[in-house]
Amino acid sequence: MANKRSSAHSDFANVWEEDRFFMRLALRQAVKAQGRTSPNPLVGAVIVSNGQLIASAYHQRAGTPHAEINAIAKAKGMTKGATLYVTLEPCSHHGRTPPCCEAVWRSGIKRVVVGMGDPNPLVAGQGIRFLREKGVEVSTDMLTDECQRINRPFCRWITTGLPWVIMKAGVSLDGKIAARSGHSGWITNEASRHYVHQLRDRVDAILVGVGTGLVDNPALTTRLRGTGHRDPLRVVLDRELRLPVSARMLTEKSSAGTVIFCGHDAAVSKKKQLELNGAVVLPVALGSDALLDLREVLAELGRRQVTSLLVEGGSKVHASFWSQALVQQVNLFFAPIFLGAEGVPLLANLGLDRVDQATRLREIRHRRFGDDMMIEGLVSSAG
């Protein structure tokens, strides 16, 4: 009897290890489409038969077949009795593509291992329920944390309607993002800037305040070698519409649009000029701090299917997002320089009286870029 229990335990451990191994392969597939599937999630799938990998695939772009469908097609009829590993619960509703769970069942797949449930209210367990009702064995919660990690923007957007907000800045060792004139120049080195462009390539939109637009005149494009990269939507907070029509983000060639948020009292004539130069100008209410209502801004971006937003400043913009608890992730690039007390701080006027009032980051990650050091972390309250 003891030998049977030992053998059963060994078999269970072997299956568990095999499930983890193939789910990791599915995760590697999923992240191949970073920055390309929005507003859909990243999803990877692999099909295994008798411990042998039959097919692997991922969801490549919104509106195209999902990962499961791609994997089934690549398996070329070798799916009967096989196991499907998929990072996200197969969908059960008709969207731009048919429901995946029906295709999985009809393919003859015997077992499905799911990384995480789909937070989309249109799915939310129904895909798993459908498969079980059809006699397919379903195992859930395999490497769930890893599966959720790659889809944080999607999870936030699909449940709240708001994008995942990343605060990014190049910072001196004494916490400044620009010299006293407001000029930021190149605080960080080329390796750090290259990684920032990789970040831009993976997010839906990038946001700056009009001060940054006037001082630095950024194009807010993705500058990476080769082909296949993309520019995010450019977003500017400009209460009084001070951005000139000659700004680089309006004149430099790009496939991405520019959205400018202004106050309701902004000049109609300037609004028309900016729109004639390709911008979308959207008036929003003012918040209690007499600045543009950031929650209304984020809600509008969410309606436009922006699931991730990279906030690049400046100081007042960072402080407004931070003080209103609208930031979920921080990526700070520290350069080995000092700009002094008169330099522009990363966060202006937080109004904290005690150290214990400060928000702490969690899940901290460090990365070196030559002499620069990046600190990445999640805000404690972030979902």
C-alpha positions as CSV (number, residue, x, y, z in Angstrom):
1,M,0.0,0.0,0.0
2,A,2.8,2.3,0.9
3,N,4.5,1.6,-2.5
4,K,1.3,2.5,-4.3
5,R,1.0,5.8,-2.4
6,S,4.6,6.5,-3.2
7,S,4.1,5.7,-6.8
8,A,1.0,7.9,-7.0
9,H,2.8,10.7,-5.4
10,S,5.7,10.3,-7.8
11,D,3.3,10.3,-10.8
12,F,1.6,13.5,-9.5
13,A,5.0,15.2,-9.1
14,N,6.0,14.3,-12.6
15,V,2.8,15.6,-14.1
16,W,3.1,18.8,-12.1
17,E,6.7,19.4,-13.3
18,E,5.7,18.6,-16.8
19,D,2.8,21.1,-16.6
20,R,5.1,23.8,-15.3
21,F,7.6,23.1,-18.1
22,F,5.1,23.4,-20.9
23,M,3.4,26.4,-19.4
24,R,6.7,28.2,-19.3
25,L,7.0,27.4,-23.1
26,A,3.5,28.9,-23.5
27,L,4.6,32.0,-21.6
28,R,7.6,32.4,-23.9
29,Q,5.3,32.3,-26.9
30,A,2.9,34.9,-25.4
31,V,5.5,37.6,-24.8
32,K,6.6,37.4,-28.5
33,A,3.7,39.8,-29.2
34,Q,4.5,42.4,-26.5
35,G,3.0,45.7,-27.6
36,R,1.1,44.2,-30.5
37,T,-2.1,42.7,-29.2
38,S,-3.8,45.6,-27.4
39,P,-6.6,45.8,-26.4
40,N,-6.4,42.0,-26.3
41,P,-4.2,40.2,-23.8
42,L,-0.9,38.4,-24.5
43,V,-1.7,34.7,-24.9
44,G,0.6,31.7,-25.7
45,A,-0.4,28.1,-26.3
46,V,1.4,24.8,-26.8
47,I,0.0,21.4,-27.6
48,V,1.6,18.2,-26.2
49,S,1.0,14.5,-26.9
50,N,2.6,11.8,-24.9
51,G,5.1,14.3,-23.5
52,Q,6.1,15.5,-26.9
53,L,5.6,19.1,-28.1
54,I,3.3,19.0,-31.2
55,A,2.8,22.7,-31.8
56,S,3.3,26.1,-30.2
57,A,1.8,29.5,-31.1
58,Y,0.7,32.9,-29.8
59,H,-1.9,35.6,-30.4
60,Q,-0.2,38.0,-32.7
61,R,-2.5,40.9,-33.1
62,A,-6.1,42.0,-32.1
63,G,-8.5,40.8,-34.7
64,T,-6.4,37.8,-35.7
65,P,-6.9,34.2,-34.6
66,H,-6.2,33.5,-30.9
67,A,-3.2,31.5,-29.6
68,E,-5.3,28.3,-29.3
69,I,-6.5,28.5,-32.8
70,N,-3.1,29.1,-34.2
71,A,-1.7,26.1,-32.2
72,I,-4.4,23.8,-33.4
73,A,-3.8,24.8,-37.0
74,K,-0.1,24.2,-36.6
75,A,-0.7,20.7,-35.1
76,K,-2.2,19.6,-38.4
77,G,-4.7,17.1,-37.1
78,M,-2.5,15.7,-34.3
79,T,-4.7,17.0,-31.5
80,K,-6.9,14.0,-30.6
81,G,-6.1,13.0,-27.0
82,A,-3.5,15.7,-26.6
83,T,-3.0,18.3,-23.9
84,L,-3.3,22.0,-24.5
85,Y,-1.3,24.5,-22.3
86,V,-2.7,28.0,-22.6
87,T,-1.7,31.0,-20.5
88,L,-5.2,32.5,-20.4
89,E,-8.6,30.8,-20.2
90,P,-10.0,30.1,-23.7
91,C,-12.7,32.6,-24.7
92,S,-16.3,31.6,-24.8
93,H,-17.9,34.5,-26.6
94,H,-18.1,35.8,-30.2
95,G,-16.0,38.9,-30.7
96,R,-13.9,39.8,-33.8
97,T,-13.1,36.0,-33.8
98,P,-15.2,32.9,-32.9
99,P,-15.0,31.4,-29.4
100,C,-11.9,29.4,-28.8
101,C,-13.3,26.9,-26.4
102,E,-15.5,25.3,-29.1
103,A,-12.6,24.9,-31.4
104,V,-10.5,23.3,-28.6
105,W,-13.3,20.8,-27.8
106,R,-14.0,19.9,-31.5
107,S,-10.2,19.4,-32.1
108,G,-10.3,16.3,-29.8
109,I,-8.0,17.7,-27.2
110,K,-8.5,15.7,-24.0
111,R,-6.9,18.0,-21.4
112,V,-6.4,21.7,-21.0
113,V,-4.1,23.4,-18.6
114,V,-4.9,27.0,-18.0
115,G,-2.5,29.6,-16.5
116,M,-5.1,32.1,-15.4
117,G,-8.8,32.8,-15.6
118,D,-9.9,35.5,-18.0
119,P,-10.9,38.7,-16.1
120,N,-13.1,39.8,-19.0
121,P,-16.7,39.7,-17.7
122,L,-17.7,38.2,-21.0
123,V,-15.6,35.1,-20.2
124,A,-14.8,34.9,-16.5
125,G,-14.9,31.2,-16.1
126,Q,-17.4,30.4,-18.8
127,G,-14.7,29.0,-21.1
128,I,-13.5,26.6,-18.5
129,R,-17.1,25.6,-17.6
130,F,-17.9,24.9,-21.3
131,L,-14.9,22.6,-21.7
132,R,-15.7,20.7,-18.5
133,E,-19.3,20.2,-19.6
134,K,-18.0,18.8,-22.8
135,G,-15.9,16.2,-21.0
136,V,-12.6,17.9,-21.4
137,E,-10.3,17.7,-18.3
138,V,-9.3,21.2,-17.2
139,S,-6.5,22.0,-14.8
140,T,-6.3,25.7,-13.6
141,D,-3.9,28.1,-11.9
142,M,-0.6,26.9,-13.4
143,L,2.1,29.6,-13.0
144,T,-0.7,32.1,-12.4
145,D,1.5,34.8,-11.1
146,E,3.7,34.7,-14.2
147,C,0.6,34.7,-16.5
148,Q,-0.9,37.7,-14.7
149,R,2.4,39.6,-14.7
150,I,2.6,39.7,-18.5
151,N,-1.0,40.9,-18.7
152,R,-1.2,43.6,-16.0
153,P,-2.3,46.3,-18.5
154,F,-5.0,44.2,-20.0
155,C,-6.3,43.1,-16.5
156,R,-6.5,46.6,-15.3
157,W,-8.2,47.9,-18.4
158,I,-10.7,45.1,-18.8
159,T,-11.8,45.4,-15.1
160,T,-11.7,49.2,-14.6
161,G,-11.7,50.8,-18.0
162,L,-8.5,52.6,-17.2
163,P,-4.9,52.1,-18.5
164,W,-2.0,50.7,-16.6
165,V,0.1,53.8,-15.8
166,I,3.9,53.6,-15.8
167,M,5.9,56.6,-14.5
168,K,9.2,56.8,-16.3
169,A,12.0,59.3,-15.8
170,G,15.8,59.8,-16.1
171,V,16.9,61.1,-12.7
172,S,20.2,62.4,-11.2
173,L,21.4,60.9,-8.0
174,D,19.9,63.8,-6.1
175,G,16.5,63.2,-7.5
176,K,16.3,65.8,-10.3
177,I,15.0,65.4,-13.8
178,A,16.3,68.7,-15.2
179,A,18.5,71.6,-14.5
180,R,17.1,74.8,-13.0
181,S,16.2,76.2,-16.5
182,G,14.0,73.2,-17.1
183,H,16.4,71.7,-19.6
184,S,16.8,68.0,-19.2
185,G,19.1,67.2,-22.1
186,W,20.5,63.7,-21.9
187,I,20.6,62.8,-18.2
188,T,21.0,59.1,-18.9
189,N,23.3,57.3,-21.2
190,E,22.6,55.8,-24.6
191,A,21.9,52.3,-23.3
192,S,19.2,53.6,-20.9
193,R,17.6,55.6,-23.7
194,H,17.6,52.5,-25.9
195,Y,15.7,50.6,-23.3
196,V,13.2,53.5,-22.9
197,H,12.5,53.2,-26.6
198,Q,11.8,49.5,-26.1
199,L,9.3,50.5,-23.4
200,R,7.7,52.9,-25.8
201,D,7.5,50.1,-28.4
202,R,5.5,48.0,-25.9
203,V,3.0,50.6,-24.6
204,D,-0.2,52.0,-26.2
205,A,0.4,55.6,-25.4
206,I,3.0,58.1,-24.0
207,L,2.1,61.2,-22.1
208,V,3.8,64.5,-21.3
209,G,2.8,67.9,-20.0
210,V,2.9,70.9,-22.3
211,G,6.0,72.2,-20.3
212,T,8.0,69.3,-21.6
213,G,6.6,69.8,-25.1
214,L,7.7,73.5,-25.1
215,V,11.1,73.0,-23.5
216,D,12.3,69.8,-25.1
217,N,10.0,69.7,-28.2
218,P,10.1,65.8,-28.2
219,A,8.8,63.8,-31.2
220,L,7.7,61.0,-28.7
221,T,8.5,58.3,-31.3
222,T,10.1,54.9,-31.0
223,R,13.6,55.0,-32.4
224,L,14.9,51.4,-32.7
225,R,17.0,49.9,-35.4
226,G,15.4,47.7,-38.0
227,T,11.8,47.3,-38.8
228,G,8.7,46.2,-37.0
229,H,8.7,48.7,-34.2
230,R,5.8,51.0,-33.6
231,D,5.2,54.5,-32.2
232,P,2.7,54.8,-29.4
233,L,-0.1,57.3,-29.3
234,R,1.2,60.7,-28.2
235,V,-0.8,62.4,-25.4
236,V,-0.2,66.0,-24.2
237,L,-1.8,67.8,-21.2
238,D,-2.1,71.3,-22.4
239,R,-4.8,73.3,-20.5
240,E,-4.4,76.5,-22.4
241,L,-3.3,75.0,-25.8
242,R,0.2,76.5,-25.7
243,L,1.7,73.8,-27.9
244,P,2.7,75.3,-31.2
245,V,1.5,73.8,-34.5
246,S,5.2,73.4,-35.4
247,A,5.8,71.0,-32.6
248,R,7.7,67.9,-33.7
249,M,5.0,65.5,-32.5
250,L,2.7,67.2,-35.0
251,T,5.2,67.5,-37.9
252,E,7.5,64.5,-37.7
253,K,6.4,61.6,-39.8
254,S,4.8,58.9,-37.7
255,S,2.0,56.3,-37.9
256,A,0.8,57.4,-34.4
257,G,-1.6,60.1,-33.7
258,T,-1.5,62.9,-31.1
259,V,-4.2,63.6,-28.6
260,I,-4.1,66.9,-26.7
261,F,-6.2,67.4,-23.6
262,C,-7.1,71.0,-22.8
263,G,-9.5,72.9,-20.5
264,H,-13.0,73.8,-21.6
265,D,-12.0,77.5,-21.8
266,A,-9.1,76.9,-24.2
267,A,-9.2,79.1,-27.3
268,V,-11.4,77.7,-30.1
269,S,-9.2,79.2,-32.8
270,K,-6.1,77.4,-31.5
271,K,-8.1,74.2,-31.1
272,K,-9.0,74.4,-34.8
273,Q,-5.3,75.1,-35.8
274,L,-4.1,72.1,-34.0
275,E,-6.8,69.9,-35.4
276,L,-5.9,71.1,-38.9
277,N,-2.4,69.9,-38.2
278,G,-3.5,66.4,-37.3
279,A,-4.1,66.5,-33.6
280,V,-7.2,65.4,-31.7
281,V,-8.1,68.0,-29.2
282,L,-10.3,67.0,-26.3
283,P,-11.5,69.4,-23.6
284,V,-11.8,67.9,-20.1
285,A,-12.8,69.4,-16.7
286,L,-10.4,70.7,-14.2
287,G,-9.5,68.9,-11.0
288,S,-9.4,70.3,-7.5
289,D,-5.8,71.4,-8.1
290,A,-6.9,73.6,-11.0
291,L,-5.1,71.2,-13.4
292,L,-6.7,69.0,-15.9
293,D,-8.8,66.2,-14.3
294,L,-6.4,63.2,-14.7
295,R,-9.1,60.6,-14.0
296,E,-11.2,62.0,-16.8
297,V,-8.1,61.9,-19.0
298,L,-7.5,58.2,-18.2
299,A,-11.1,57.3,-18.6
300,E,-11.1,58.8,-22.1
301,L,-7.9,57.0,-23.0
302,G,-9.5,53.8,-21.7
303,R,-12.5,54.4,-24.0
304,R,-10.0,54.7,-26.8
305,Q,-8.7,51.2,-25.9
306,V,-5.4,52.5,-24.4
307,T,-4.5,49.7,-22.0
308,S,-1.0,51.0,-21.1
309,L,0.3,54.5,-20.6
310,L,3.9,55.7,-20.2
311,V,4.0,59.0,-18.4
312,E,7.3,60.9,-19.1
313,G,6.7,64.1,-17.2
314,G,7.5,66.7,-16.3
315,S,7.7,67.3,-12.6
316,K,4.1,68.7,-12.1
317,V,2.6,65.9,-14.2
318,H,4.5,63.2,-12.3
319,A,3.4,64.7,-9.0
320,S,-0.2,65.0,-10.0
321,F,-0.4,61.4,-11.1
322,W,1.5,60.2,-8.0
323,S,-0.5,62.2,-5.4
324,Q,-3.7,61.0,-6.9
325,A,-2.6,57.4,-6.7
326,L,-2.9,56.9,-10.4
327,V,0.5,55.2,-11.0
328,Q,0.8,51.4,-11.0
329,Q,4.4,51.0,-12.1
330,V,7.6,53.0,-11.8
331,N,10.7,52.9,-14.1
332,L,13.4,55.3,-12.9
333,F,16.8,55.5,-14.6
334,F,19.4,56.9,-12.3
335,A,22.5,58.6,-13.8
336,P,25.7,59.2,-11.8
337,I,25.4,63.0,-11.8
338,F,24.2,65.7,-9.4
339,L,22.0,68.7,-10.5
340,G,21.8,70.5,-7.1
341,A,18.9,71.8,-5.0
342,E,17.9,74.3,-7.7
343,G,17.3,71.5,-10.2
344,V,13.8,70.3,-11.2
345,P,12.7,67.5,-8.8
346,L,11.1,64.3,-10.1
347,L,8.0,65.0,-8.0
348,A,7.0,68.5,-7.1
349,N,5.1,69.4,-3.9
350,L,3.8,66.1,-2.5
351,G,3.1,67.8,0.8
352,L,4.4,64.9,3.0
353,D,5.1,65.8,6.6
354,R,6.4,62.4,7.7
355,V,8.5,59.6,6.1
356,D,5.9,57.0,7.0
357,Q,3.4,58.8,4.8
358,A,5.4,57.9,1.7
359,T,4.3,55.2,-0.7
360,R,6.7,52.3,-0.9
361,L,7.3,50.2,-4.1
362,R,7.1,46.4,-4.2
363,E,8.4,43.7,-6.5
364,I,11.6,45.8,-7.0
365,R,13.8,45.0,-9.9
366,H,17.3,46.5,-10.6
367,R,19.0,46.6,-13.9
368,R,22.3,48.1,-15.0
369,F,22.8,50.1,-18.2
370,G,26.5,50.9,-18.2
371,D,26.9,53.5,-15.4
372,D,23.2,54.0,-15.1
373,M,20.9,52.0,-12.8
374,M,17.2,51.4,-13.5
375,I,14.9,50.7,-10.6
376,E,11.5,49.2,-11.6
377,G,8.8,48.5,-9.1
378,L,5.0,48.4,-8.5
379,V,3.2,50.9,-6.4
380,S,2.0,49.2,-3.2
381,S,-1.7,49.8,-4.1
382,A,-1.3,48.7,-7.7
383,G,-3.4,45.7,-8.9
